[in-house]
Amino acid sequence: MSVDWMLVLLLSLLLLTGVSIWRAHCNPENQINIVDLVLEHGRMSRIAVAFMLTLGVTTWLMVDLEVRGRMSEAYLMAYGGMWVGPLVAKVIFNRADPPVPNNMPKAAP
């Protein structure tokens, strides 16, 4: 039985990152809250949960393809298009006004 050392390294880095984020989350002096990653306006967002899970799975597949030497430009372009395209579209087409701070008066139309 052989050990896949790249997989061991990847899992170790994932575990180290997870523990670091969890420690920051539990530290009362930090304002990091892991739950904020899946909340929208204080409520659980199905889209945010699906986005996070899909991001994790597709990133794992991309790393696996690279480690096994099967990565191609087409895979990389598809991955980039899936994750960068919607974010760019949101920035370009989002017509919502930015929130006004409480201590500043609203501008007259």
PDB file as gemmi writes it, atoms N, CA and C in Angstrom:
CRYST1    1.000    1.000    1.000  90.00  90.00  90.00 P 1                      
ATOM      1  N   MET A   1       0.838  -1.176   0.000  1.00  0.00           N  
ATOM      2  CA  MET A   1       0.000   0.000   0.000  1.00  0.00           C  
ATOM      3  C   MET A   1       0.888   1.246   0.000  1.00  0.00           C  
ATOM      4  N   SER A   2       0.640   2.148  -0.931  1.00  0.00           N  
ATOM      5  CA  SER A   2       1.443   3.361  -1.009  1.00  0.00           C  
ATOM      6  C   SER A   2       0.641   4.547  -0.487  1.00  0.00           C  
ATOM      7  N   VAL A   3       1.360   5.526  -0.009  1.00  0.00           N  
ATOM      8  CA  VAL A   3       0.735   6.726   0.542  1.00  0.00           C  
ATOM      9  C   VAL A   3       0.838   7.838  -0.494  1.00  0.00           C  
ATOM     10  N   ASP A   4      -0.265   8.500  -0.750  1.00  0.00           N  
ATOM     11  CA  ASP A   4      -0.289   9.639  -1.656  1.00  0.00           C  
ATOM     12  C   ASP A   4       0.080  10.873  -0.841  1.00  0.00           C  
ATOM     13  N   TRP A   5       1.360  11.277  -0.912  1.00  0.00           N  
ATOM     14  CA  TRP A   5       1.867  12.341  -0.064  1.00  0.00           C  
ATOM     15  C   TRP A   5       1.273  13.701  -0.399  1.00  0.00           C  
ATOM     16  N   MET A   6       0.906  13.915  -1.654  1.00  0.00           N  
ATOM     17  CA  MET A   6       0.258  15.181  -2.009  1.00  0.00           C  
ATOM     18  C   MET A   6      -1.109  15.288  -1.329  1.00  0.00           C  
ATOM     19  N   LEU A   7      -1.823  14.186  -1.269  1.00  0.00           N  
ATOM     20  CA  LEU A   7      -3.118  14.171  -0.594  1.00  0.00           C  
ATOM     21  C   LEU A   7      -2.940  14.408   0.904  1.00  0.00           C  
ATOM     22  N   VAL A   8      -1.918  13.800   1.489  1.00  0.00           N  
ATOM     23  CA  VAL A   8      -1.628  13.997   2.908  1.00  0.00           C  
ATOM     24  C   VAL A   8      -1.283  15.467   3.170  1.00  0.00           C  
ATOM     25  N   LEU A   9      -0.460  16.061   2.303  1.00  0.00           N  
ATOM     26  CA  LEU A   9      -0.101  17.467   2.446  1.00  0.00           C  
ATOM     27  C   LEU A   9      -1.328  18.366   2.310  1.00  0.00           C  
ATOM     28  N   LEU A  10      -2.174  18.100   1.320  1.00  0.00           N  
ATOM     29  CA  LEU A  10      -3.377  18.891   1.108  1.00  0.00           C  
ATOM     30  C   LEU A  10      -4.311  18.811   2.309  1.00  0.00           C  
ATOM     31  N   LEU A  11      -4.526  17.615   2.820  1.00  0.00           N  
ATOM     32  CA  LEU A  11      -5.390  17.463   3.993  1.00  0.00           C  
ATOM     33  C   LEU A  11      -4.791  18.143   5.228  1.00  0.00           C  
ATOM     34  N   SER A  12      -3.465  18.077   5.373  1.00  0.00           N  
ATOM     35  CA  SER A  12      -2.805  18.741   6.499  1.00  0.00           C  
ATOM     36  C   SER A  12      -2.978  20.255   6.426  1.00  0.00           C  
ATOM     37  N   LEU A  13      -2.790  20.819   5.238  1.00  0.00           N  
ATOM     38  CA  LEU A  13      -2.975  22.262   5.067  1.00  0.00           C  
ATOM     39  C   LEU A  13      -4.425  22.662   5.308  1.00  0.00           C  
ATOM     40  N   LEU A  14      -5.355  21.854   4.844  1.00  0.00           N  
ATOM     41  CA  LEU A  14      -6.773  22.121   5.072  1.00  0.00           C  
ATOM     42  C   LEU A  14      -7.092  22.086   6.569  1.00  0.00           C  
ATOM     43  N   LEU A  15      -6.562  21.104   7.272  1.00  0.00           N  
ATOM     44  CA  LEU A  15      -6.777  20.997   8.716  1.00  0.00           C  
ATOM     45  C   LEU A  15      -6.154  22.175   9.454  1.00  0.00           C  
ATOM     46  N   LEU A  16      -4.938  22.563   9.084  1.00  0.00           N  
ATOM     47  CA  LEU A  16      -4.273  23.696   9.714  1.00  0.00           C  
ATOM     48  C   LEU A  16      -5.050  24.994   9.479  1.00  0.00           C  
ATOM     49  N   THR A  17      -5.530  25.201   8.267  1.00  0.00           N  
ATOM     50  CA  THR A  17      -6.325  26.390   7.963  1.00  0.00           C  
ATOM     51  C   THR A  17      -7.626  26.387   8.753  1.00  0.00           C  
ATOM     52  N   GLY A  18      -8.289  25.251   8.802  1.00  0.00           N  
ATOM     53  CA  GLY A  18      -9.539  25.144   9.552  1.00  0.00           C  
ATOM     54  C   GLY A  18      -9.354  25.416  11.034  1.00  0.00           C  
ATOM     55  N   VAL A  19      -8.298  24.874  11.625  1.00  0.00           N  
ATOM     56  CA  VAL A  19      -8.031  25.097  13.049  1.00  0.00           C  
ATOM     57  C   VAL A  19      -7.715  26.566  13.306  1.00  0.00           C  
ATOM     58  N   SER A  20      -6.946  27.188  12.402  1.00  0.00           N  
ATOM     59  CA  SER A  20      -6.608  28.612  12.571  1.00  0.00           C  
ATOM     60  C   SER A  20      -7.855  29.487  12.519  1.00  0.00           C  
ATOM     61  N   ILE A  21      -8.723  29.219  11.558  1.00  0.00           N  
ATOM     62  CA  ILE A  21      -9.961  30.002  11.447  1.00  0.00           C  
ATOM     63  C   ILE A  21     -10.853  29.763  12.669  1.00  0.00           C  
ATOM     64  N   TRP A  22     -10.936  28.520  13.121  1.00  0.00           N  
ATOM     65  CA  TRP A  22     -11.761  28.205  14.288  1.00  0.00           C  
ATOM     66  C   TRP A  22     -11.234  28.915  15.539  1.00  0.00           C  
ATOM     67  N   ARG A  23      -9.911  28.944  15.728  1.00  0.00           N  
ATOM     68  CA  ARG A  23      -9.343  29.635  16.880  1.00  0.00           C  
ATOM     69  C   ARG A  23      -9.630  31.133  16.824  1.00  0.00           C  
ATOM     70  N   ALA A  24      -9.548  31.714  15.632  1.00  0.00           N  
ATOM     71  CA  ALA A  24      -9.872  33.140  15.487  1.00  0.00           C  
ATOM     72  C   ALA A  24     -11.345  33.384  15.771  1.00  0.00           C  
ATOM     73  N   HIS A  25     -12.208  32.447  15.358  1.00  0.00           N  
ATOM     74  CA  HIS A  25     -13.644  32.554  15.601  1.00  0.00           C  
ATOM     75  C   HIS A  25     -13.962  32.509  17.102  1.00  0.00           C  
ATOM     76  N   CYS A  26     -13.259  31.662  17.826  1.00  0.00           N  
ATOM     77  CA  CYS A  26     -13.532  31.476  19.261  1.00  0.00           C  
ATOM     78  C   CYS A  26     -12.884  32.549  20.135  1.00  0.00           C  
ATOM     79  N   ASN A  27     -11.946  33.315  19.608  1.00  0.00           N  
ATOM     80  CA  ASN A  27     -11.268  34.358  20.382  1.00  0.00           C  
ATOM     81  C   ASN A  27     -12.200  35.566  20.509  1.00  0.00           C  
ATOM     82  N   PRO A  28     -12.572  35.953  21.750  1.00  0.00           N  
ATOM     83  CA  PRO A  28     -13.509  37.075  21.909  1.00  0.00           C  
ATOM     84  C   PRO A  28     -12.925  38.425  21.484  1.00  0.00           C  
ATOM     85  N   GLU A  29     -11.612  38.538  21.369  1.00  0.00           N  
ATOM     86  CA  GLU A  29     -11.001  39.797  20.948  1.00  0.00           C  
ATOM     87  C   GLU A  29     -11.073  40.002  19.433  1.00  0.00           C  
ATOM     88  N   ASN A  30     -11.327  38.955  18.683  1.00  0.00           N  
ATOM     89  CA  ASN A  30     -11.467  39.047  17.223  1.00  0.00           C  
ATOM     90  C   ASN A  30     -12.919  39.255  16.846  1.00  0.00           C  
ATOM     91  N   GLN A  31     -13.137  39.929  15.740  1.00  0.00           N  
ATOM     92  CA  GLN A  31     -14.495  40.103  15.242  1.00  0.00           C  
ATOM     93  C   GLN A  31     -14.787  39.135  14.101  1.00  0.00           C  
ATOM     94  N   ILE A  32     -14.005  38.073  14.003  1.00  0.00           N  
ATOM     95  CA  ILE A  32     -14.215  37.063  12.965  1.00  0.00           C  
ATOM     96  C   ILE A  32     -15.330  36.132  13.416  1.00  0.00           C  
ATOM     97  N   ASN A  33     -16.311  35.935  12.554  1.00  0.00           N  
ATOM     98  CA  ASN A  33     -17.412  35.029  12.844  1.00  0.00           C  
ATOM     99  C   ASN A  33     -17.618  34.149  11.614  1.00  0.00           C  
ATOM    100  N   ILE A  34     -17.349  32.876  11.752  1.00  0.00           N  
ATOM    101  CA  ILE A  34     -17.443  31.945  10.630  1.00  0.00           C  
ATOM    102  C   ILE A  34     -18.866  31.887  10.084  1.00  0.00           C  
ATOM    103  N   VAL A  35     -19.836  32.030  10.959  1.00  0.00           N  
ATOM    104  CA  VAL A  35     -21.237  31.926  10.553  1.00  0.00           C  
ATOM    105  C   VAL A  35     -21.606  33.024   9.552  1.00  0.00           C  
ATOM    106  N   ASP A  36     -20.904  34.160   9.597  1.00  0.00           N  
ATOM    107  CA  ASP A  36     -21.189  35.249   8.659  1.00  0.00           C  
ATOM    108  C   ASP A  36     -20.981  34.832   7.199  1.00  0.00           C  
ATOM    109  N   LEU A  37     -20.210  33.777   6.972  1.00  0.00           N  
ATOM    110  CA  LEU A  37     -19.975  33.308   5.603  1.00  0.00           C  
ATOM    111  C   LEU A  37     -21.245  32.761   4.949  1.00  0.00           C  
ATOM    112  N   VAL A  38     -22.211  32.336   5.755  1.00  0.00           N  
ATOM    113  CA  VAL A  38     -23.430  31.750   5.198  1.00  0.00           C  
ATOM    114  C   VAL A  38     -24.692  32.518   5.592  1.00  0.00           C  
ATOM    115  N   LEU A  39     -24.530  33.723   6.150  1.00  0.00           N  
ATOM    116  CA  LEU A  39     -25.682  34.539   6.526  1.00  0.00           C  
ATOM    117  C   LEU A  39     -25.893  35.660   5.524  1.00  0.00           C  
ATOM    118  N   GLU A  40     -27.151  36.016   5.347  1.00  0.00           N  
ATOM    119  CA  GLU A  40     -27.505  37.168   4.528  1.00  0.00           C  
ATOM    120  C   GLU A  40     -28.608  37.920   5.265  1.00  0.00           C  
ATOM    121  N   HIS A  41     -28.318  39.141   5.676  1.00  0.00           N  
ATOM    122  CA  HIS A  41     -29.236  39.960   6.473  1.00  0.00           C  
ATOM    123  C   HIS A  41     -29.624  39.256   7.767  1.00  0.00           C  
ATOM    124  N   GLY A  42     -28.665  38.546   8.364  1.00  0.00           N  
ATOM    125  CA  GLY A  42     -28.893  37.889   9.643  1.00  0.00           C  
ATOM    126  C   GLY A  42     -29.598  36.550   9.567  1.00  0.00           C  
ATOM    127  N   ARG A  43     -29.915  36.079   8.381  1.00  0.00           N  
ATOM    128  CA  ARG A  43     -30.601  34.792   8.221  1.00  0.00           C  
ATOM    129  C   ARG A  43     -29.758  33.871   7.351  1.00  0.00           C  
ATOM    130  N   MET A  44     -29.930  32.564   7.544  1.00  0.00           N  
ATOM    131  CA  MET A  44     -29.189  31.585   6.763  1.00  0.00           C  
ATOM    132  C   MET A  44     -29.569  31.709   5.290  1.00  0.00           C  
ATOM    133  N   SER A  45     -28.585  31.756   4.431  1.00  0.00           N  
ATOM    134  CA  SER A  45     -28.811  31.896   3.003  1.00  0.00           C  
ATOM    135  C   SER A  45     -28.518  30.571   2.307  1.00  0.00           C  
ATOM    136  N   ARG A  46     -29.532  30.014   1.655  1.00  0.00           N  
ATOM    137  CA  ARG A  46     -29.327  28.759   0.924  1.00  0.00           C  
ATOM    138  C   ARG A  46     -28.318  28.942  -0.190  1.00  0.00           C  
ATOM    139  N   ILE A  47     -28.372  30.089  -0.848  1.00  0.00           N  
ATOM    140  CA  ILE A  47     -27.442  30.351  -1.951  1.00  0.00           C  
ATOM    141  C   ILE A  47     -26.011  30.432  -1.424  1.00  0.00           C  
ATOM    142  N   ALA A  48     -25.802  31.077  -0.282  1.00  0.00           N  
ATOM    143  CA  ALA A  48     -24.454  31.173   0.281  1.00  0.00           C  
ATOM    144  C   ALA A  48     -23.922  29.798   0.671  1.00  0.00           C  
ATOM    145  N   VAL A  49     -24.767  28.960   1.259  1.00  0.00           N  
ATOM    146  CA  VAL A  49     -24.350  27.606   1.632  1.00  0.00           C  
ATOM    147  C   VAL A  49     -24.011  26.806   0.382  1.00  0.00           C  
ATOM    148  N   ALA A  50     -24.864  26.870  -0.622  1.00  0.00           N  
ATOM    149  CA  ALA A  50     -24.598  26.150  -1.867  1.00  0.00           C  
ATOM    150  C   ALA A  50     -23.329  26.667  -2.531  1.00  0.00           C  
ATOM    151  N   PHE A  51     -23.131  27.981  -2.506  1.00  0.00           N  
ATOM    152  CA  PHE A  51     -21.939  28.587  -3.091  1.00  0.00           C  
ATOM    153  C   PHE A  51     -20.684  28.088  -2.382  1.00  0.00           C  
ATOM    154  N   MET A  52     -20.691  28.063  -1.055  1.00  0.00           N  
ATOM    155  CA  MET A  52     -19.525  27.616  -0.293  1.00  0.00           C  
ATOM    156  C   MET A  52     -19.227  26.141  -0.544  1.00  0.00           C  
ATOM    157  N   LEU A  53     -20.267  25.303  -0.551  1.00  0.00           N  
ATOM    158  CA  LEU A  53     -20.054  23.876  -0.796  1.00  0.00           C  
ATOM    159  C   LEU A  53     -19.551  23.621  -2.212  1.00  0.00           C  
ATOM    160  N   THR A  54     -20.133  24.300  -3.175  1.00  0.00           N  
ATOM    161  CA  THR A  54     -19.717  24.122  -4.562  1.00  0.00           C  
ATOM    162  C   THR A  54     -18.302  24.635  -4.767  1.00  0.00           C  
ATOM    163  N   LEU A  55     -17.958  25.747  -4.145  1.00  0.00           N  
ATOM    164  CA  LEU A  55     -16.598  26.266  -4.235  1.00  0.00           C  
ATOM    165  C   LEU A  55     -15.601  25.252  -3.670  1.00  0.00           C  
ATOM    166  N   GLY A  56     -15.928  24.665  -2.540  1.00  0.00           N  
ATOM    167  CA  GLY A  56     -15.044  23.661  -1.938  1.00  0.00           C  
ATOM    168  C   GLY A  56     -14.860  22.437  -2.814  1.00  0.00           C  
ATOM    169  N   VAL A  57     -15.963  21.924  -3.356  1.00  0.00           N  
ATOM    170  CA  VAL A  57     -15.894  20.720  -4.185  1.00  0.00           C  
ATOM    171  C   VAL A  57     -15.140  20.984  -5.488  1.00  0.00           C  
ATOM    172  N   THR A  58     -15.448  22.087  -6.161  1.00  0.00           N  
ATOM    173  CA  THR A  58     -14.777  22.352  -7.430  1.00  0.00           C  
ATOM    174  C   THR A  58     -13.294  22.682  -7.221  1.00  0.00           C  
ATOM    175  N   THR A  59     -12.970  23.355  -6.123  1.00  0.00           N  
ATOM    176  CA  THR A  59     -11.561  23.624  -5.838  1.00  0.00           C  
ATOM    177  C   THR A  59     -10.816  22.325  -5.571  1.00  0.00           C  
ATOM    178  N   TRP A  60     -11.447  21.426  -4.832  1.00  0.00           N  
ATOM    179  CA  TRP A  60     -10.831  20.119  -4.579  1.00  0.00           C  
ATOM    180  C   TRP A  60     -10.605  19.384  -5.902  1.00  0.00           C  
ATOM    181  N   LEU A  61     -11.574  19.433  -6.805  1.00  0.00           N  
ATOM    182  CA  LEU A  61     -11.406  18.763  -8.102  1.00  0.00           C  
ATOM    183  C   LEU A  61     -10.265  19.382  -8.902  1.00  0.00           C  
ATOM    184  N   MET A  62     -10.134  20.704  -8.870  1.00  0.00           N  
ATOM    185  CA  MET A  62      -9.052  21.366  -9.599  1.00  0.00           C  
ATOM    186  C   MET A  62      -7.688  20.975  -9.033  1.00  0.00           C  
ATOM    187  N   VAL A  63      -7.575  20.927  -7.728  1.00  0.00           N  
ATOM    188  CA  VAL A  63      -6.311  20.519  -7.101  1.00  0.00           C  
ATOM    189  C   VAL A  63      -6.019  19.069  -7.450  1.00  0.00           C  
ATOM    190  N   ASP A  64      -7.029  18.218  -7.408  1.00  0.00           N  
ATOM    191  CA  ASP A  64      -6.849  16.807  -7.739  1.00  0.00           C  
ATOM    192  C   ASP A  64      -6.398  16.640  -9.195  1.00  0.00           C  
ATOM    193  N   LEU A  65      -7.010  17.388 -10.112  1.00  0.00           N  
ATOM    194  CA  LEU A  65      -6.594  17.323 -11.512  1.00  0.00           C  
ATOM    195  C   LEU A  65      -5.134  17.753 -11.678  1.00  0.00           C  
ATOM    196  N   GLU A  66      -4.737  18.795 -10.985  1.00  0.00           N  
ATOM    197  CA  GLU A  66      -3.359  19.279 -11.084  1.00  0.00           C  
ATOM    198  C   GLU A  66      -2.377  18.269 -10.503  1.00  0.00           C  
ATOM    199  N   VAL A  67      -2.708  17.710  -9.348  1.00  0.00           N  
ATOM    200  CA  VAL A  67      -1.814  16.745  -8.699  1.00  0.00           C  
ATOM    201  C   VAL A  67      -1.636  15.513  -9.575  1.00  0.00           C  
ATOM    202  N   ARG A  68      -2.684  15.081 -10.237  1.00  0.00           N  
ATOM    203  CA  ARG A  68      -2.614  13.884 -11.086  1.00  0.00           C  
ATOM    204  C   ARG A  68      -2.106  14.184 -12.498  1.00  0.00           C  
ATOM    205  N   GLY A  69      -1.810  15.459 -12.776  1.00  0.00           N  
ATOM    206  CA  GLY A  69      -1.244  15.821 -14.072  1.00  0.00           C  
ATOM    207  C   GLY A  69      -2.247  15.842 -15.207  1.00  0.00           C  
ATOM    208  N   ARG A  70      -3.518  16.003 -14.916  1.00  0.00           N  
ATOM    209  CA  ARG A  70      -4.557  16.003 -15.944  1.00  0.00           C  
ATOM    210  C   ARG A  70      -5.178  17.381 -16.164  1.00  0.00           C  
ATOM    211  N   MET A  71      -4.607  18.402 -15.549  1.00  0.00           N  
ATOM    212  CA  MET A  71      -5.128  19.762 -15.684  1.00  0.00           C  
ATOM    213  C   MET A  71      -4.879  20.276 -17.091  1.00  0.00           C  
ATOM    214  N   SER A  72      -5.862  20.964 -17.632  1.00  0.00           N  
ATOM    215  CA  SER A  72      -5.694  21.592 -18.944  1.00  0.00           C  
ATOM    216  C   SER A  72      -6.196  23.030 -18.855  1.00  0.00           C  
ATOM    217  N   GLU A  73      -5.902  23.792 -19.900  1.00  0.00           N  
ATOM    218  CA  GLU A  73      -6.347  25.181 -19.930  1.00  0.00           C  
ATOM    219  C   GLU A  73      -7.871  25.271 -19.943  1.00  0.00           C  
ATOM    220  N   ALA A  74      -8.524  24.314 -20.571  1.00  0.00           N  
ATOM    221  CA  ALA A  74      -9.988  24.320 -20.632  1.00  0.00           C  
ATOM    222  C   ALA A  74     -10.588  24.184 -19.227  1.00  0.00           C  
ATOM    223  N   TYR A  75     -10.035  23.287 -18.418  1.00  0.00           N  
ATOM    224  CA  TYR A  75     -10.514  23.134 -17.042  1.00  0.00           C  
ATOM    225  C   TYR A  75     -10.299  24.425 -16.255  1.00  0.00           C  
ATOM    226  N   LEU A  76      -9.123  25.022 -16.424  1.00  0.00           N  
ATOM    227  CA  LEU A  76      -8.811  26.244 -15.696  1.00  0.00           C  
ATOM    228  C   LEU A  76      -9.723  27.396 -16.119  1.00  0.00           C  
ATOM    229  N   MET A  77      -9.981  27.522 -17.402  1.00  0.00           N  
ATOM    230  CA  MET A  77     -10.880  28.573 -17.882  1.00  0.00           C  
ATOM    231  C   MET A  77     -12.307  28.343 -17.401  1.00  0.00           C  
ATOM    232  N   ALA A  78     -12.762  27.103 -17.396  1.00  0.00           N  
ATOM    233  CA  ALA A  78     -14.112  26.801 -16.911  1.00  0.00           C  
ATOM    234  C   ALA A  78     -14.238  27.134 -15.423  1.00  0.00           C  
ATOM    235  N   TYR A  79     -13.230  26.751 -14.644  1.00  0.00           N  
ATOM    236  CA  TYR A  79     -13.236  27.039 -13.205  1.00  0.00           C  
ATOM    237  C   TYR A  79     -13.237  28.547 -12.957  1.00  0.00           C  
ATOM    238  N   GLY A  80     -12.365  29.266 -13.637  1.00  0.00           N  
ATOM    239  CA  GLY A  80     -12.312  30.723 -13.487  1.00  0.00           C  
ATOM    240  C   GLY A  80     -13.607  31.379 -13.914  1.00  0.00           C  
ATOM    241  N   GLY A  81     -14.186  30.908 -15.005  1.00  0.00           N  
ATOM    242  CA  GLY A  81     -15.450  31.469 -15.474  1.00  0.00           C  
ATOM    243  C   GLY A  81     -16.587  31.240 -14.504  1.00  0.00           C  
ATOM    244  N   MET A  82     -16.593  30.070 -13.862  1.00  0.00           N  
ATOM    245  CA  MET A  82     -17.659  29.760 -12.904  1.00  0.00           C  
ATOM    246  C   MET A  82     -17.595  30.655 -11.679  1.00  0.00           C  
ATOM    247  N   TRP A  83     -16.399  31.020 -11.227  1.00  0.00           N  
ATOM    248  CA  TRP A  83     -16.275  31.744  -9.971  1.00  0.00           C  
ATOM    249  C   TRP A  83     -16.021  33.231 -10.156  1.00  0.00           C  
ATOM    250  N   VAL A  84     -15.397  33.628 -11.227  1.00  0.00           N  
ATOM    251  CA  VAL A  84     -15.126  35.046 -11.428  1.00  0.00           C  
ATOM    252  C   VAL A  84     -16.280  35.723 -12.165  1.00  0.00           C  
ATOM    253  N   GLY A  85     -16.882  35.039 -13.121  1.00  0.00           N  
ATOM    254  CA  GLY A  85     -17.968  35.611 -13.920  1.00  0.00           C  
ATOM    255  C   GLY A  85     -19.129  36.151 -13.102  1.00  0.00           C  
ATOM    256  N   PRO A  86     -19.711  35.364 -12.197  1.00  0.00           N  
ATOM    257  CA  PRO A  86     -20.830  35.887 -11.401  1.00  0.00           C  
ATOM    258  C   PRO A  86     -20.445  37.068 -10.515  1.00  0.00           C  
ATOM    259  N   LEU A  87     -19.233  37.065  -9.989  1.00  0.00           N  
ATOM    260  CA  LEU A  87     -18.804  38.174  -9.141  1.00  0.00           C  
ATOM    261  C   LEU A  87     -18.636  39.451  -9.951  1.00  0.00           C  
ATOM    262  N   VAL A  88     -18.064  39.334 -11.140  1.00  0.00           N  
ATOM    263  CA  VAL A  88     -17.917  40.507 -12.006  1.00  0.00           C  
ATOM    264  C   VAL A  88     -19.290  41.017 -12.433  1.00  0.00           C  
ATOM    265  N   ALA A  89     -20.194  40.115 -12.765  1.00  0.00           N  
ATOM    266  CA  ALA A  89     -21.547  40.511 -13.166  1.00  0.00           C  
ATOM    267  C   ALA A  89     -22.262  41.235 -12.025  1.00  0.00           C  
ATOM    268  N   LYS A  90     -22.067  40.771 -10.803  1.00  0.00           N  
ATOM    269  CA  LYS A  90     -22.706  41.423  -9.659  1.00  0.00           C  
ATOM    270  C   LYS A  90     -22.176  42.842  -9.493  1.00  0.00           C  
ATOM    271  N   VAL A  91     -20.885  43.024  -9.665  1.00  0.00           N  
ATOM    272  CA  VAL A  91     -20.296  44.353  -9.523  1.00  0.00           C  
ATOM    273  C   VAL A  91     -20.791  45.280 -10.632  1.00  0.00           C  
ATOM    274  N   ILE A  92     -20.870  44.774 -11.851  1.00  0.00           N  
ATOM    275  CA  ILE A  92     -21.258  45.613 -12.991  1.00  0.00           C  
ATOM    276  C   ILE A  92     -22.746  45.928 -12.980  1.00  0.00           C  
ATOM    277  N   PHE A  93     -23.585  44.936 -12.703  1.00  0.00           N  
ATOM    278  CA  PHE A  93     -25.032  45.109 -12.852  1.00  0.00           C  
ATOM    279  C   PHE A  93     -25.780  45.390 -11.557  1.00  0.00           C  
ATOM    280  N   ASN A  94     -25.106  45.481 -10.426  1.00  0.00           N  
ATOM    281  CA  ASN A  94     -25.774  45.765  -9.161  1.00  0.00           C  
ATOM    282  C   ASN A  94     -26.100  47.260  -9.113  1.00  0.00           C  
ATOM    283  N   ARG A  95     -27.364  47.590  -9.142  1.00  0.00           N  
ATOM    284  CA  ARG A  95     -27.809  48.990  -9.163  1.00  0.00           C  
ATOM    285  C   ARG A  95     -28.229  49.489  -7.783  1.00  0.00           C  
ATOM    286  N   ALA A  96     -28.038  48.707  -6.746  1.00  0.00           N  
ATOM    287  CA  ALA A  96     -28.456  49.110  -5.400  1.00  0.00           C  
ATOM    288  C   ALA A  96     -27.579  50.246  -4.904  1.00  0.00           C  
ATOM    289  N   ASP A  97     -28.199  51.186  -4.176  1.00  0.00           N  
ATOM    290  CA  ASP A  97     -27.451  52.282  -3.584  1.00  0.00           C  
ATOM    291  C   ASP A  97     -26.666  51.766  -2.380  1.00  0.00           C  
ATOM    292  N   PRO A  98     -25.471  52.285  -2.165  1.00  0.00           N  
ATOM    293  CA  PRO A  98     -24.717  51.868  -0.979  1.00  0.00           C  
ATOM    294  C   PRO A  98     -25.411  52.348   0.285  1.00  0.00           C  
ATOM    295  N   PRO A  99     -25.244  51.625   1.400  1.00  0.00           N  
ATOM    296  CA  PRO A  99     -25.887  52.050   2.648  1.00  0.00           C  
ATOM    297  C   PRO A  99     -25.320  53.373   3.135  1.00  0.00           C  
ATOM    298  N   VAL A 100     -26.186  54.183   3.731  1.00  0.00           N  
ATOM    299  CA  VAL A 100     -25.788  55.478   4.265  1.00  0.00           C  
ATOM    300  C   VAL A 100     -25.491  55.308   5.748  1.00  0.00           C  
ATOM    301  N   PRO A 101     -24.331  55.788   6.220  1.00  0.00           N  
ATOM    302  CA  PRO A 101     -24.040  55.687   7.654  1.00  0.00           C  
ATOM    303  C   PRO A 101     -25.072  56.463   8.466  1.00  0.00           C  
ATOM    304  N   ASN A 102     -25.302  56.021   9.706  1.00  0.00           N  
ATOM    305  CA  ASN A 102     -26.325  56.637  10.569  1.00  0.00           C  
ATOM    306  C   ASN A 102     -26.043  58.093  10.895  1.00  0.00           C  
ATOM    307  N   ASN A 103     -24.779  58.483  10.964  1.00  0.00           N  
ATOM    308  CA  ASN A 103     -24.450  59.849  11.391  1.00  0.00           C  
ATOM    309  C   ASN A 103     -24.383  60.827  10.230  1.00  0.00           C  
ATOM    310  N   MET A 104     -24.698  60.411   9.017  1.00  0.00           N  
ATOM    311  CA  MET A 104     -24.648  61.331   7.878  1.00  0.00           C  
ATOM    312  C   MET A 104     -26.058  61.523   7.308  1.00  0.00           C  
ATOM    313  N   PRO A 105     -26.434  62.746   6.980  1.00  0.00           N  
ATOM    314  CA  PRO A 105     -27.761  62.964   6.408  1.00  0.00           C  
ATOM    315  C   PRO A 105     -27.813  62.440   4.974  1.00  0.00           C  
ATOM    316  N   LYS A 106     -29.007  62.019   4.552  1.00  0.00           N  
ATOM    317  CA  LYS A 106     -29.185  61.543   3.190  1.00  0.00           C  
ATOM    318  C   LYS A 106     -29.131  62.715   2.228  1.00  0.00           C  
ATOM    319  N   ALA A 107     -28.588  62.463   1.056  1.00  0.00           N  
ATOM    320  CA  ALA A 107     -28.505  63.509   0.040  1.00  0.00           C  
ATOM    321  C   ALA A 107     -29.876  63.736  -0.577  1.00  0.00           C  
ATOM    322  N   ALA A 108     -30.163  64.985  -0.876  1.00  0.00           N  
ATOM    323  CA  ALA A 108     -31.455  65.315  -1.503  1.00  0.00           C  
ATOM    324  C   ALA A 108     -31.411  64.897  -2.965  1.00  0.00           C  
ATOM    325  N   PRO A 109     -32.543  64.403  -3.493  1.00  0.00           N  
ATOM    326  CA  PRO A 109     -32.561  63.963  -4.901  1.00  0.00           C  
ATOM    327  C   PRO A 109     -32.482  65.098  -5.880  1.00  0.00           C  
TER     328      PRO A 109                                                      
END                                                                             
